[in-house]
Amino acid sequence: MMRLAAVAFFVLGLVPAYAQQFGPAQFPVRADDGELMTNHTLTGEQLAKLHALTGVVPVGDLKGDVTLMQWYDLNCPFCREAAADIDALLKADKKLKLVFVPYAVLSVQSVQGALIELGAAKILTPEKYVDFHRNIYTQRGTIDGPKTANAVRLTGGDPAEAAKLGNTEETLNLLRTNATFGGDIKMVGTPAYVINDVVIVGHPGLKGLQNVIAAVRKCGKVAC
């Protein structure tokens, strides 16, 4: 349990973020309300480490023309709100590859839930994983291991198998790596996103995300 607590509080001072400014905006990425979103470019070395992460779950079009990574904590209230926008985004954009990155840094319960998430990824198809992720947030209160396992059950998977596959030292190390790397690239709020080589801290909203994706398709940048 102490190991879990150490992971859960690795990024001290991390706060839930919804269209908030936590630092400079390198590019004019705007939220649905017009506010600038904190964003910055990753170095080549950081980008290589990002692509080497294995504690992630890709969904959507796995060969999509644009890849969006969402970093989230299951118990971040704004991540819960953002989940509806992510769901709508996936339904509307069939060419998008979305990568869920469990960033369990707010509580021990978040770590317990994230372990089950990564276990579930081994037994659910990408399509079913999206349903599973949606089912997590249909439940009220703090999301922990049992509630995440229940979401597996609601999706038609085997919660015991997901727990068995997730509750391992190897999986815990994947979460440690995510937490460490997230801190290294200054993800100071959740949810956060990476698209191309740019980190966006906070949730810009559905339209804000769609605008960024459209810009990447048009000119290869987060803002044209």
N, C-alpha and C positions, 0 to 999 in steps of 0.2 A: 504493500500500500504506500509506503514511503517513496518508492520509485515512481509510482503514479503521481503522487503529489508533487514531486520534483519536476516532472514533465508538465503537469498542469499549470504550474506557476513559473514556468521557465521565462516567459516574457512578462516581467513585472511591469505593471502600469498599462497593459493592453486594455483598450476600451472598445465597446461596441461602436460602430461608426456607420451613420447613414447620412450621406451627402454632407459630411463635415470637412472642414479644412484643418489638416493636421500638420501642414508644412507647405512648401512652395509647390506651385503647379508648373512643371516644366513645359507641358503642352496644354492648350486650351480645351481640356476635357471638362465638360459641364454636366451637372446633374439635371434631372427633370425640371427643377426649379430655377435653373440658370446659374446656380452657384458653381464656381470652379472647384474641381476635385483635386486633392493632393495627388501628384503623380511624379514619377521619376524613372529614368532609364537604368536598366541593369547593365553591368559591365559584361564583356564577353565571357569572363571567367564565371560570373554569377549565372549567366544564361546557360552555360554548359552544365553547371551544378543543378540548375532548375530542370533541365531535360533529363538529368540522370536520376531524379527522384523516382522511387518505385512505390511509395505509399500514397498512390493517387488512383483515381478511378475515372477512366475516359468513358463518355457516353455520347449520344447523338450520332452524327455521321463520323465514324472513326477515321475516315479519309477526307474529312471536310476541308474546305478551302480556307477557313479561318479557325484558329484554336483559341478558346477563351478558358482560362483557368480561374476557378473560384476557390479562394481560401476562406474557410469558415470554421466557426466553433458551434457545435450543436446547441449550446446554451447562450449564444449571443442573440439578444432579442431582435436586432436588425437583420441577422442572418435568417431568422424565422420569417420576417417580413419579406426579405429578398427572395426567399425560396419560391414564392408565388410568381415573381417576375422571371426567375430562372426557368420555371416550369412553362410559362407563357412564351419565353424566348425559344425554348427547345421545340415547342409545338409550331411556332411560326417560321422558324429558320431551319429548314431541313438540310442545309449545307454546313451547319455549324458543328464543330467538334467542341464539346464542353468537357473539361477535366475537373472533377471534384478533388480538392486537396484538403483532407481533414487537418485542421490546425487547432488541435485540442490544447488550449492554453489558459482557459478561464477557470476550470475546476476539475477535481478528480472525476466527477460524474461525466464531464465532457470526454475525458480520456477513456473511461469505461465504455461509453457509447461509441467512440471512434474505433476502438478495438473491434467491436462487433461489426461496425461498418465495413472495415477492411476484410473481415471474415466473410461477410455477406457478398462482397465483390467477387469472391472465389466461387460462389455457388449460384449467383444470379446473372442472367444475361444483361447487357447494357440497358436494354429496354426495360427489363424488370427492375434493374437497379434504380432507374428514374422513378418508377412506381414506389419502390421501397423508400427512397429519399423523401418522396411526397408523404408517405404514410408515417414517417418519423414525426413530421410536424402536424399531423392530425391529433396528436396527443398533447394534453395540457401539462403544464408544470415542467420541472427540471427533467431534461433528457439524460438518462443514464443507461447502463447496460441492459437492464430488464426492459425498459421502454424501447430501446433500439432493437432488441431481440423480438419484442412483440411486433415491431414494424416488419421484421422478416416474416413472421407468421402471417401478418395481414397481407403480405405480398405473395404468399403461397410457398415460401421457402421454409427450410428446416432451421428454426432458431437455435437448436442445440448444436447443429453442425456449424452454423455461423459462429457461435460462441467458441466452439472447440478450435476452429481455424483462426479465430481472431485473438483469443486470449493466450498468446505466446510471447516469449521474449523477443522473437524476431519481429513480430508485429509492433510490439512496444518500441523497438528500436527504430522502426519506420516513422512512428509518430515523433520520437525524439529528433530524428533528422529533419522532419518537416518543421518542428518548433524551432530548432536551432537555425535552420536556413531562413525561415520567416523573419526571425529576429535580425539576422545578418543583412537582409535586404530591406529592413526598416518597415516591415508591415506592422505598424503601430495601432491598427484598428481592424476590426472585423465587421462585415466581410471585406475582403480585398480581392483584387483581380490582377491577373497578368495576361496581357495580350501583346503579341510580338515580343518586344524587349522592354515593355513599359509596365510598371507597377501602378495600379490605381488603388488608393487607400479609401475605403468606404464604398457604399453602394450608390451609384449614380441614378438608379431607377431603370425601369425597362427601356424607356425611350433613350436615356443616356447611354445604356449599353448598346442599343441598336445603332445609335449614331456612331459610336466608336467602331463597331463592327463594319458598318457601311463605309467608314473612312478607310479602314484597312483594306477593304475590297477595292476601293476606288484608287487610292494613291499609295497604299502600303504603309501608311502612318496612322496613328490614333486620331489625328486631326489634320485635315488637308488644308 
